[in-house]
Amino acid sequence: MDIICSLSLLFIQENNMTEVSNFFLLGFQCSQNIRIFLFCLLLVVYCGTICGNLLIITLVSTSKNLHTPMYFFISQLSISDILLTTNIVPNMFHILLKNGGTITFIGCMTQFYFFSTSVASECFLLTVMSYDRYVAICNPLRYSSIMTSGHCMKLSIACWLVGFSLILINVFTVSNLNFCGPNTIDHLFCDFLPLVGISCSDTFIVKLEVMLLSIPSVIVPVMIIIPSYAKIVFTILKIPSNINRQKVFSTCSSHLIVVSIFYGTLFTVYVVPTQGKTLTMSKILSLLYTVFTPFINPVIYSLRNKDIWKAVQETLIEHTCCHNP
């Protein structure tokens, strides 16, 4: 009898260890009216994000006045924002309309990879942008010789390559975890914490790996950005003329706002202890981080930037002249 019970228990354990081939994303479990409202809101924000970032990329590539290192890096940031939202939002539409949605294991890992890559690359791009502003304000005489077009291109390529490479290590480890049920992810997309939460493997190594990878991808950039802006502020405060001081500060204020929003949401989602946050609150914070931040970035850069507005006006004038000879 004991042998039969032992064999039955072994069979149950083996059956439970059967790896899942897909996951079910719950999304927001709420009424249909609220989900339709969220769908319409996200659709407007997504369209605004794509149009705003594409506008910046187009203007920077076509307008000669914007062929500078600062705007080149802004266009790279726009590419990262488009990658982030396009990777997350279309599937989120399906989840909202169907009150949940299934995603394959490969699809989940792919979404997790490109989501994490865009975040890591944005960390590096914001760091390079702070360095660009540091050189422009604190060492203006050498700016043109340091921030050459070739140097900017190398920095940009390095940001993308390092981001893709670092995240590939993490995704490879996560994909080798055992997921033996349940396969339900109570989240909006495939993110690290929800995936680790449903794994039946020992996740200590994976969590330790993420902590180690966060040092070059998050901690080091923050340690570069903060001293850079401290030095920038100190330099600006030494400018005797109040008008010149405001003019110089306006060249980096937009970037400072973007950095604050990006790292503010990043640390709120992943660093602040999760015990005090409900699942709904975590989803809302993730929504702000993955959807609304890429929408706000081009708005900040366009509304607070006279060069962008000037390029828009010149483009409209050229377009009008071409159609009305």
Residue frames as qw, qx, qy, qz and C-alpha x, y, z in Angstrom:
[[0.000, 0.886, 0.464, 0.000, 0.00, 0.00, 0.00],
 [0.312, -0.792, 0.117, 0.511, 2.85, 2.35, 0.88],
 [0.429, -0.115, 0.601, 0.664, 4.51, 1.51, -2.43],
 [0.219, 0.638, 0.651, 0.348, 1.33, 2.38, -4.35],
 [0.145, -0.939, -0.241, 0.200, 1.02, 5.68, -2.47],
 [0.414, -0.583, 0.333, 0.614, 4.66, 6.50, -3.18],
 [0.377, 0.169, 0.673, 0.613, 4.24, 5.74, -6.89],
 [0.089, 0.814, 0.554, 0.151, 1.07, 7.86, -7.02],
 [0.263, -0.883, -0.033, 0.388, 2.85, 10.74, -5.33],
 [0.437, -0.325, 0.509, 0.667, 5.77, 10.44, -7.74],
 [0.308, 0.466, 0.684, 0.469, 3.37, 10.44, -10.70],
 [0.044, -0.925, -0.372, 0.054, 1.64, 13.57, -9.41],
 [0.361, -0.740, 0.192, 0.534, 4.97, 15.35, -8.90],
 [0.412, -0.053, 0.630, 0.656, 6.14, 14.44, -12.40],
 [0.199, 0.679, 0.640, 0.300, 2.85, 15.59, -13.85],
 [0.159, -0.939, -0.196, 0.232, 3.12, 18.91, -12.02],
 [0.421, -0.563, 0.366, 0.610, 6.68, 19.39, -13.34],
 [0.549, 0.482, 0.553, 0.401, 5.44, 19.35, -16.94],
 [0.221, -0.298, 0.066, 0.926, 6.72, 22.62, -18.37],
 [0.378, 0.738, 0.417, -0.373, 4.18, 25.08, -19.72],
 [0.519, 0.247, 0.488, 0.656, 4.31, 26.13, -23.37],
 [0.030, 0.609, 0.265, 0.747, 2.41, 29.40, -22.94],
 [0.156, -0.228, -0.560, 0.781, 1.40, 31.95, -20.32],
 [0.070, -0.747, -0.591, -0.296, -1.86, 33.74, -19.63],
 [0.198, 0.099, -0.212, 0.952, -1.53, 37.47, -18.90],
 [0.064, -0.616, -0.736, 0.273, -4.38, 38.66, -16.69],
 [0.118, 0.483, 0.211, 0.841, -4.01, 42.40, -17.29],
 [0.236, -0.129, 0.369, -0.890, -6.53, 44.55, -15.41],
 [0.177, -0.358, -0.915, -0.049, -9.32, 42.42, -13.97],
 [0.137, 0.305, 0.328, -0.884, -12.04, 45.07, -13.93],
 [0.529, 0.574, 0.510, -0.360, -15.37, 45.92, -15.56],
 [0.600, 0.414, 0.505, 0.462, -15.72, 46.08, -19.33],
 [0.120, 0.966, 0.189, 0.133, -16.39, 49.84, -19.28],
 [0.404, -0.827, 0.306, 0.242, -13.14, 50.54, -17.45],
 [0.673, -0.126, 0.576, 0.447, -11.21, 48.28, -19.82],
 [0.462, 0.689, 0.433, 0.353, -12.71, 50.04, -22.85],
 [0.091, -0.996, 0.018, 0.013, -11.78, 53.40, -21.32],
 [0.552, -0.602, 0.464, 0.343, -8.21, 52.19, -20.73],
 [0.672, 0.259, 0.558, 0.413, -8.06, 50.84, -24.28],
 [0.299, 0.880, 0.266, 0.256, -9.10, 54.21, -25.74],
 [0.299, -0.927, 0.193, 0.114, -6.70, 56.10, -23.46],
 [0.647, -0.372, 0.541, 0.388, -3.76, 53.83, -24.31],
 [0.618, 0.505, 0.485, 0.359, -4.62, 54.03, -28.02],
 [0.130, 0.980, 0.067, 0.137, -4.43, 57.84, -27.95],
 [0.444, -0.794, 0.379, 0.167, -1.21, 57.77, -25.92],
 [0.746, -0.065, 0.555, 0.362, 0.35, 55.12, -28.16],
 [0.520, 0.703, 0.346, 0.340, -0.47, 57.05, -31.34],
 [0.074, -0.990, 0.093, -0.071, 0.88, 60.23, -29.74],
 [0.640, -0.571, 0.447, 0.256, 4.05, 58.41, -28.68],
 [0.720, 0.206, 0.512, 0.422, 4.73, 57.01, -32.15],
 [0.348, 0.846, 0.255, 0.312, 3.92, 60.28, -33.94],
 [0.259, -0.954, 0.148, 0.020, 5.90, 62.45, -31.48],
 [0.642, -0.483, 0.499, 0.326, 9.00, 60.29, -31.53],
 [0.665, 0.375, 0.493, 0.418, 8.88, 59.78, -35.30],
 [0.178, 0.963, 0.130, 0.156, 8.58, 63.55, -35.70],
 [0.393, -0.835, 0.346, 0.172, 11.75, 64.09, -33.63],
 [0.717, -0.129, 0.571, 0.380, 13.65, 61.40, -35.58],
 [0.535, 0.651, 0.423, 0.334, 12.55, 62.91, -38.90],
 [0.008, 0.998, -0.004, 0.063, 13.38, 66.49, -37.91],
 [0.528, -0.687, 0.428, 0.258, 16.81, 65.56, -36.55],
 [0.690, 0.033, 0.595, 0.412, 17.68, 63.63, -39.72],
 [0.435, 0.662, 0.457, 0.405, 16.42, 66.29, -42.16],
 [0.060, -0.990, -0.072, -0.108, 16.98, 69.67, -40.48],
 [0.632, 0.430, -0.315, 0.562, 20.56, 70.97, -40.66],
 [0.202, -0.683, 0.277, -0.644, 20.03, 73.10, -37.55],
 [0.827, -0.417, 0.214, -0.311, 19.48, 69.91, -35.53],
 [0.881, 0.285, -0.318, 0.205, 22.63, 68.13, -36.75],
 [0.072, -0.696, 0.535, -0.473, 24.28, 68.42, -33.34],
 [0.286, 0.120, -0.917, 0.251, 25.29, 65.79, -30.75],
 [0.300, 0.063, 0.597, -0.741, 22.47, 66.74, -28.36],
 [0.694, 0.275, 0.019, -0.665, 19.73, 66.21, -30.95],
 [0.542, 0.304, -0.763, -0.177, 21.40, 63.11, -32.33],
 [0.109, 0.038, -0.907, 0.405, 21.15, 61.49, -28.88],
 [0.477, 0.191, 0.373, -0.772, 17.57, 62.73, -28.49],
 [0.697, 0.295, -0.388, -0.526, 16.70, 60.92, -31.73],
 [0.406, 0.186, -0.889, 0.106, 18.33, 57.75, -30.38],
 [0.186, 0.064, 0.718, -0.668, 16.23, 58.11, -27.24],
 [0.628, 0.255, 0.009, -0.736, 13.14, 58.38, -29.45],
 [0.601, 0.247, -0.717, -0.251, 14.10, 55.11, -31.16],
 [0.158, 0.059, -0.895, 0.413, 14.34, 53.46, -27.74],
 [0.391, 0.164, 0.453, -0.784, 10.91, 54.82, -26.74],
 [0.684, 0.266, -0.316, -0.601, 9.32, 53.51, -29.95],
 [0.477, 0.193, -0.858, 0.015, 10.89, 50.08, -29.38],
 [0.054, -0.001, 0.791, -0.609, 9.61, 50.01, -25.79],
 [0.519, 0.233, 0.303, -0.765, 6.00, 50.96, -26.52],
 [0.663, 0.313, -0.467, -0.495, 5.68, 48.90, -29.71],
 [0.336, 0.180, -0.913, 0.144, 6.92, 45.85, -27.83],
 [0.045, 0.140, 0.791, -0.594, 4.38, 46.25, -25.00],
 [0.377, 0.250, 0.223, -0.863, 1.27, 48.17, -26.07],
 [0.542, 0.133, -0.554, -0.618, -0.15, 46.20, -29.08],
 [0.442, -0.115, -0.887, 0.065, -0.40, 43.02, -27.01],
 [0.009, 0.194, 0.601, -0.776, -1.83, 45.08, -24.14],
 [0.464, 0.109, -0.184, -0.860, -4.69, 46.16, -26.43],
 [0.599, -0.028, -0.746, -0.290, -5.57, 42.50, -26.99],
 [0.309, -0.134, -0.812, 0.476, -5.43, 41.79, -23.24],
 [0.194, 0.161, 0.332, -0.909, -7.76, 44.71, -22.43],
 [0.567, 0.097, -0.338, -0.745, -10.32, 43.76, -25.08],
 [0.706, -0.028, -0.685, -0.177, -10.32, 40.04, -24.21],
 [0.638, -0.657, 0.191, -0.351, -9.94, 40.50, -20.42],
 [0.660, -0.447, 0.592, 0.122, -6.67, 38.60, -20.54],
 [0.698, 0.622, -0.278, -0.223, -4.59, 36.99, -23.24],
 [0.928, -0.175, 0.259, 0.205, -2.35, 34.04, -23.99],
 [0.272, 0.848, -0.443, -0.103, 1.26, 34.46, -25.04],
 [0.942, 0.147, -0.275, 0.125, 3.63, 31.68, -26.04],
 [0.748, -0.537, 0.051, 0.387, 6.76, 30.93, -24.04],
 [0.590, 0.143, 0.257, 0.752, 8.97, 32.15, -26.89],
 [0.042, 0.754, 0.309, 0.578, 6.79, 35.23, -27.35],
 [0.540, -0.830, -0.139, 0.009, 7.00, 35.99, -23.64],
 [0.718, -0.373, 0.149, 0.568, 10.80, 35.70, -23.58],
 [0.431, 0.407, 0.327, 0.736, 11.05, 37.83, -26.73],
 [0.175, -0.864, -0.257, -0.395, 8.86, 40.52, -25.20],
 [0.668, -0.710, -0.024, 0.223, 10.89, 40.40, -21.98],
 [0.706, -0.056, 0.210, 0.674, 14.14, 40.68, -23.94],
 [0.274, 0.531, 0.287, 0.749, 13.20, 43.71, -26.03],
 [0.377, -0.870, -0.233, -0.215, 11.53, 45.41, -23.08],
 [0.709, -0.602, 0.048, 0.364, 14.63, 44.99, -20.93],
 [0.630, 0.145, 0.261, 0.717, 16.95, 45.95, -23.80],
 [0.098, 0.749, 0.269, 0.598, 15.13, 49.22, -24.47],
 [0.517, -0.849, -0.099, -0.043, 15.25, 50.07, -20.76],
 [0.755, -0.381, 0.158, 0.509, 18.97, 49.29, -20.44],
 [0.503, 0.362, 0.302, 0.725, 19.82, 51.16, -23.65],
 [0.101, -0.871, -0.238, -0.418, 17.85, 54.16, -22.43],
 [0.652, -0.718, -0.008, 0.246, 19.87, 54.16, -19.20],
 [0.670, -0.133, 0.272, 0.678, 23.08, 54.32, -21.23],
 [0.283, 0.607, 0.374, 0.641, 21.72, 56.93, -23.65],
 [0.307, -0.917, -0.187, -0.172, 20.65, 59.21, -20.81],
 [0.698, -0.548, 0.117, 0.445, 24.14, 58.83, -19.34],
 [0.552, 0.173, 0.356, 0.734, 25.78, 59.81, -22.64],
 [0.041, 0.796, 0.358, 0.487, 23.39, 62.76, -22.94],
 [0.488, -0.863, -0.079, 0.107, 24.36, 63.98, -19.48],
 [0.680, -0.281, 0.259, 0.625, 28.02, 63.70, -20.48],
 [0.371, 0.517, 0.410, 0.653, 27.27, 65.71, -23.63],
 [0.189, -0.911, -0.229, -0.287, 25.66, 68.50, -21.57],
 [0.671, -0.650, 0.043, 0.354, 28.55, 68.36, -19.10],
 [0.606, -0.001, 0.316, 0.730, 31.13, 68.93, -21.84],
 [0.187, 0.681, 0.410, 0.577, 29.00, 71.64, -23.51],
 [0.312, -0.905, -0.161, -0.242, 28.53, 73.68, -20.32],
 [0.671, -0.692, 0.156, 0.214, 31.61, 72.91, -18.24],
 [0.512, -0.352, 0.506, 0.598, 34.16, 72.67, -21.07],
 [0.553, 0.734, 0.286, -0.270, 32.65, 74.61, -24.00],
 [0.134, 0.796, -0.465, -0.365, 35.94, 75.46, -25.71],
 [0.099, -0.325, 0.920, 0.197, 36.72, 71.78, -26.31],
 [0.667, 0.256, 0.521, -0.467, 33.14, 70.70, -27.03],
 [0.700, 0.601, -0.156, -0.352, 33.44, 70.59, -30.84],
 [0.316, 0.568, -0.760, -0.011, 36.71, 68.64, -30.68],
 [0.274, -0.160, 0.886, -0.338, 35.41, 66.11, -28.12],
 [0.571, 0.370, 0.640, -0.357, 31.84, 65.51, -29.30],
 [0.152, 0.346, -0.619, -0.688, 32.59, 64.87, -32.97],
 [0.783, 0.144, -0.152, -0.586, 30.08, 63.08, -35.18],
 [0.657, 0.243, -0.714, 0.011, 32.25, 59.96, -35.22],
 [0.076, 0.161, -0.774, 0.608, 32.59, 59.96, -31.44],
 [0.559, 0.024, 0.283, -0.779, 28.83, 60.41, -31.01],
 [0.798, 0.189, -0.410, -0.399, 28.13, 57.52, -33.38],
 [0.482, 0.213, -0.809, 0.260, 30.52, 55.24, -31.45],
 [0.178, -0.095, 0.641, -0.740, 28.89, 56.19, -28.13],
 [0.701, 0.097, 0.025, -0.706, 25.44, 55.49, -29.55],
 [0.756, 0.211, -0.595, -0.174, 26.45, 52.10, -30.97],
 [0.257, 0.210, -0.812, 0.480, 28.09, 51.21, -27.66],
 [0.442, -0.070, 0.424, -0.787, 24.87, 52.05, -25.77],
 [0.826, 0.143, -0.149, -0.524, 22.83, 49.71, -27.95],
 [0.673, 0.290, -0.678, 0.042, 25.38, 46.89, -28.10],
 [0.076, 0.212, -0.774, 0.592, 26.03, 46.84, -24.35],
 [0.584, -0.019, 0.303, -0.753, 22.28, 46.98, -23.66],
 [0.846, 0.197, -0.322, -0.375, 21.54, 44.06, -26.02],
 [0.555, 0.311, -0.740, 0.218, 24.46, 42.01, -24.68],
 [0.111, -0.220, 0.695, -0.675, 23.81, 42.46, -20.95],
 [0.688, 0.027, 0.231, -0.687, 20.12, 41.66, -21.23],
 [0.753, 0.260, -0.547, -0.258, 20.82, 38.59, -23.37],
 [0.254, 0.231, -0.852, 0.396, 22.59, 37.04, -20.37],
 [0.354, -0.004, 0.572, -0.740, 19.61, 37.64, -18.11],
 [0.751, 0.213, -0.096, -0.618, 17.02, 36.42, -20.63],
 [0.594, 0.284, -0.750, -0.058, 19.03, 33.24, -21.26],
 [0.068, 0.111, -0.843, 0.522, 19.01, 32.45, -17.53],
 [0.511, 0.120, 0.369, -0.767, 15.31, 33.24, -17.08],
 [0.729, 0.272, -0.361, -0.513, 14.36, 31.12, -20.11],
 [0.505, 0.210, -0.832, 0.097, 16.12, 28.14, -18.53],
 [0.335, -0.147, 0.632, -0.683, 13.97, 28.30, -15.40],
 [0.079, -0.254, -0.954, -0.136, 11.31, 25.64, -14.96],
 [0.426, -0.005, 0.101, -0.899, 7.72, 26.85, -15.32],
 [0.152, -0.087, -0.982, -0.075, 5.56, 23.92, -14.28],
 [0.357, -0.586, -0.578, -0.442, 2.28, 25.67, -13.45],
 [0.427, 0.739, 0.494, -0.167, 0.32, 27.68, -12.83],
 [0.503, 0.202, 0.370, 0.755, 0.99, 29.54, -16.07],
 [0.014, -0.895, -0.398, -0.200, -1.02, 32.65, -15.12],
 [0.440, 0.029, -0.154, 0.884, 0.91, 35.94, -14.90],
 [0.109, -0.847, -0.494, 0.164, -0.97, 38.61, -12.98],
 [0.269, -0.531, 0.164, 0.786, 0.59, 41.46, -14.92],
 [0.486, 0.745, 0.056, -0.453, 0.30, 43.47, -18.16],
 [0.645, 0.642, -0.411, -0.049, 3.36, 42.02, -19.90],
 [0.934, -0.088, -0.226, 0.260, 6.24, 39.59, -19.38],
 [0.023, -0.861, 0.358, -0.361, 8.45, 41.26, -16.81],
 [0.375, 0.370, -0.787, 0.322, 11.18, 39.84, -14.58],
 [0.265, -0.192, 0.674, -0.662, 9.42, 39.82, -11.19],
 [0.799, 0.094, 0.146, -0.575, 6.15, 38.22, -12.41],
 [0.774, 0.354, -0.512, -0.115, 8.09, 35.56, -14.35],
 [0.248, 0.333, -0.797, 0.438, 10.31, 34.68, -11.40],
 [0.471, -0.174, 0.465, -0.729, 7.25, 34.64, -9.15],
 [0.888, 0.117, 0.068, -0.440, 5.59, 31.75, -11.02],
 [0.541, 0.474, -0.694, 0.009, 8.75, 29.71, -11.59],
 [0.911, -0.386, -0.020, -0.145, 9.08, 26.40, -9.73],
 [0.763, 0.281, -0.320, 0.486, 12.91, 26.55, -9.87],
 [0.540, -0.604, -0.183, 0.556, 15.28, 27.98, -7.29],
 [0.344, 0.860, 0.192, 0.325, 15.49, 31.63, -8.35],
 [0.519, -0.766, 0.053, 0.376, 18.33, 32.71, -6.06],
 [0.575, -0.116, 0.419, 0.693, 20.96, 32.62, -8.82],
 [0.257, 0.633, 0.504, 0.528, 18.71, 34.51, -11.23],
 [0.238, -0.945, -0.222, -0.041, 17.97, 37.25, -8.69],
 [0.588, -0.594, 0.211, 0.508, 21.67, 37.49, -7.81],
 [0.523, 0.197, 0.488, 0.670, 22.50, 37.76, -11.51],
 [0.077, 0.836, 0.404, 0.365, 20.00, 40.62, -11.94],
 [0.424, -0.880, -0.037, 0.213, 21.52, 42.45, -8.98],
 [0.602, -0.339, 0.372, 0.620, 24.99, 42.09, -10.50],
 [0.391, 0.420, 0.535, 0.620, 23.82, 43.17, -13.97],
 [0.079, -0.927, -0.356, -0.090, 22.07, 46.21, -12.48],
 [0.512, -0.629, 0.083, 0.579, 25.47, 47.58, -11.40],
 [0.329, -0.121, 0.454, 0.819, 26.73, 48.37, -14.95],
 [0.063, 0.485, 0.684, 0.542, 23.25, 49.01, -16.41],
 [0.275, -0.836, -0.400, -0.255, 21.66, 51.19, -13.70],
 [0.592, -0.715, -0.117, 0.353, 23.96, 51.99, -10.78],
 [0.558, -0.140, 0.249, 0.779, 26.97, 53.13, -12.82],
 [0.155, 0.567, 0.429, 0.686, 24.87, 55.40, -15.08],
 [0.370, -0.868, -0.312, -0.114, 23.28, 57.01, -12.01],
 [0.644, -0.570, 0.025, 0.510, 26.75, 57.52, -10.48],
 [0.435, 0.111, 0.341, 0.826, 27.79, 59.32, -13.67],
 [0.017, -0.696, -0.485, -0.530, 24.62, 61.37, -14.17],
 [0.446, -0.833, -0.308, 0.115, 24.38, 62.80, -10.64],
 [0.523, -0.496, 0.103, 0.685, 27.97, 64.18, -10.46],
 [0.338, 0.283, 0.472, 0.763, 27.66, 65.47, -14.03],
 [0.125, -0.768, -0.442, -0.447, 24.57, 67.51, -13.23],
 [0.536, -0.744, -0.193, 0.348, 25.99, 68.61, -9.90],
 [0.493, -0.229, 0.250, 0.802, 28.98, 70.03, -11.78],
 [0.150, 0.500, 0.531, 0.668, 26.65, 71.56, -14.40],
 [0.303, -0.856, -0.405, -0.108, 24.53, 73.31, -11.76],
 [0.566, -0.612, -0.021, 0.552, 27.64, 74.54, -9.96],
 [0.414, 0.040, 0.386, 0.823, 29.01, 75.95, -13.24],
 [0.009, -0.673, -0.528, -0.517, 25.69, 77.63, -14.10],
 [0.419, -0.834, -0.325, 0.152, 25.48, 79.27, -10.67],
 [0.534, -0.424, 0.112, 0.723, 28.89, 80.88, -11.25],
 [0.301, 0.473, 0.451, 0.694, 27.63, 82.70, -14.37],
 [0.113, -0.218, -0.316, 0.916, 27.28, 86.38, -13.35],
 [0.341, 0.021, -0.249, -0.907, 24.46, 87.37, -15.71],
 [0.528, 0.150, 0.677, -0.490, 20.99, 86.11, -14.77],
 [0.698, 0.526, -0.073, -0.480, 19.88, 86.10, -18.43],
 [0.430, 0.514, -0.735, -0.103, 22.88, 84.03, -19.53],
 [0.224, -0.195, 0.884, -0.361, 22.36, 81.72, -16.57],
 [0.672, 0.296, 0.455, -0.504, 18.77, 81.01, -17.59],
 [0.642, 0.589, -0.333, -0.361, 19.78, 80.55, -21.22],
 [0.224, 0.440, -0.868, 0.049, 22.45, 77.99, -20.36],
 [0.365, -0.036, 0.821, -0.438, 20.19, 76.13, -17.93],
 [0.713, 0.378, 0.141, -0.573, 17.41, 75.89, -20.55],
 [0.515, 0.499, -0.644, -0.266, 19.70, 73.79, -22.76],
 [0.295, 0.155, -0.928, 0.166, 19.79, 70.97, -20.18],
 [0.437, -0.066, 0.489, -0.752, 16.56, 71.45, -18.20],
 [0.812, 0.157, -0.210, -0.521, 14.53, 69.25, -20.58],
 [0.646, 0.254, -0.714, 0.093, 17.02, 66.42, -20.28],
 [0.001, -0.211, 0.730, -0.651, 17.07, 66.78, -16.49],
 [0.653, 0.004, 0.226, -0.722, 13.27, 66.46, -16.40],
 [0.829, 0.223, -0.425, -0.286, 13.38, 63.34, -18.61],
 [0.421, 0.286, -0.786, 0.352, 16.08, 61.77, -16.43],
 [0.265, -0.160, 0.594, -0.742, 14.08, 62.50, -13.27],
 [0.786, 0.084, 0.030, -0.612, 10.89, 60.97, -14.68],
 [0.756, 0.293, -0.575, -0.107, 12.69, 57.92, -16.08],
 [0.378, 0.206, -0.788, 0.441, 14.68, 57.01, -12.99],
 [0.397, -0.167, 0.426, -0.796, 11.86, 58.06, -10.68],
 [0.861, 0.064, -0.068, -0.499, 9.48, 55.52, -12.21],
 [0.687, 0.324, -0.645, 0.078, 12.26, 52.93, -12.59],
 [0.149, 0.235, -0.761, 0.587, 13.21, 52.98, -8.91],
 [0.570, -0.100, 0.300, -0.759, 9.55, 53.13, -7.83],
 [0.880, 0.135, -0.255, -0.378, 8.73, 49.95, -9.74],
 [0.850, 0.204, -0.465, 0.141, 11.85, 47.87, -9.05],
 [0.355, 0.317, -0.585, 0.656, 13.63, 49.26, -6.00],
 [0.444, -0.336, 0.299, -0.775, 10.85, 50.37, -3.62],
 [0.176, -0.039, 0.956, -0.229, 9.77, 47.35, -1.50],
 [0.359, -0.166, -0.669, -0.629, 6.77, 45.55, -3.01],
 [0.177, -0.304, -0.870, 0.345, 5.15, 44.64, 0.34],
 [0.109, 0.473, 0.393, -0.781, 3.28, 47.93, 0.53],
 [0.316, 0.302, -0.399, -0.806, 2.10, 47.84, -3.08],
 [0.745, 0.257, 0.516, -0.334, -0.99, 46.04, -4.34],
 [0.565, 0.132, 0.677, 0.452, -0.92, 44.19, -7.64],
 [0.305, 0.844, 0.419, 0.136, -3.11, 46.89, -9.19],
 [0.165, -0.942, 0.152, 0.249, -0.71, 49.61, -8.01],
 [0.530, -0.365, 0.608, 0.464, 2.25, 47.70, -9.47],
 [0.503, 0.469, 0.635, 0.352, 0.44, 47.45, -12.81],
 [0.125, 0.967, 0.221, -0.011, -0.37, 51.17, -12.81],
 [0.336, -0.793, 0.358, 0.360, 3.25, 52.05, -12.03],
 [0.560, -0.057, 0.686, 0.461, 4.41, 49.74, -14.82],
 [0.390, 0.737, 0.518, 0.191, 1.93, 51.43, -17.14],
 [0.057, -0.979, 0.040, 0.189, 3.34, 54.85, -16.29],
 [0.464, -0.589, 0.536, 0.389, 6.84, 53.54, -16.84],
 [0.490, 0.034, 0.757, 0.430, 6.35, 51.69, -20.13],
 [0.283, 0.656, 0.631, 0.301, 3.61, 53.73, -21.83],
 [0.037, -0.967, -0.252, 0.020, 3.33, 57.25, -20.48],
 [0.460, -0.669, 0.267, 0.519, 7.03, 58.06, -20.04],
 [0.456, 0.063, 0.592, 0.661, 7.83, 57.46, -23.76],
 [0.142, 0.781, 0.533, 0.292, 4.82, 59.69, -24.54],
 [0.279, -0.924, -0.115, 0.233, 6.01, 62.49, -22.24],
 [0.625, -0.323, 0.298, 0.645, 9.61, 62.53, -23.51],
 [0.353, 0.346, 0.456, 0.740, 8.94, 64.03, -26.98],
 [0.148, -0.882, -0.399, -0.202, 6.40, 66.42, -25.45],
 [0.515, -0.756, 0.001, 0.404, 9.04, 67.77, -23.05],
 [0.539, -0.174, 0.390, 0.726, 11.68, 68.09, -25.75],
 [0.231, 0.513, 0.536, 0.629, 9.34, 69.79, -28.23],
 [0.210, -0.890, -0.383, -0.133, 7.44, 72.14, -25.91],
 [0.485, -0.814, 0.065, 0.312, 10.57, 73.37, -24.17],
 [0.591, -0.203, 0.452, 0.636, 12.83, 73.57, -27.21],
 [0.299, 0.767, -0.010, -0.568, 12.88, 76.52, -29.61],
 [0.007, -0.437, 0.757, 0.485, 15.12, 74.67, -32.11],
 [0.253, 0.237, 0.936, 0.056, 12.54, 71.88, -32.48],
 [0.303, 0.740, 0.465, -0.380, 9.74, 74.39, -33.08],
 [0.130, 0.723, -0.344, -0.586, 11.91, 76.27, -35.58],
 [0.111, -0.196, 0.901, 0.372, 12.62, 73.03, -37.46],
 [0.302, 0.483, 0.812, -0.130, 8.90, 72.21, -37.52],
 [0.258, 0.810, 0.160, -0.502, 8.09, 75.67, -38.93],
 [0.047, 0.584, -0.603, -0.542, 10.80, 75.39, -41.59],
 [0.214, 0.048, 0.955, 0.202, 9.57, 71.95, -42.60],
 [0.313, 0.650, 0.639, -0.267, 5.98, 73.19, -42.88],
 [0.191, 0.790, -0.129, -0.568, 7.08, 76.20, -44.95],
 [0.046, -0.384, 0.801, 0.458, 9.11, 73.98, -47.31],
 [0.264, 0.286, 0.921, 0.027, 6.20, 71.55, -47.62],
 [0.293, 0.754, 0.409, -0.421, 3.80, 74.41, -48.38],
 [0.121, 0.711, -0.381, -0.578, 6.11, 75.92, -50.98],
 [0.166, -0.171, 0.907, 0.347, 6.54, 72.59, -52.72],
 [0.228, 0.471, 0.852, 0.006, 2.79, 72.13, -53.09],
 [0.198, 0.905, 0.335, -0.170, 2.08, 75.76, -53.96],
 [0.595, -0.001, 0.258, 0.761, 4.70, 76.87, -56.53]]
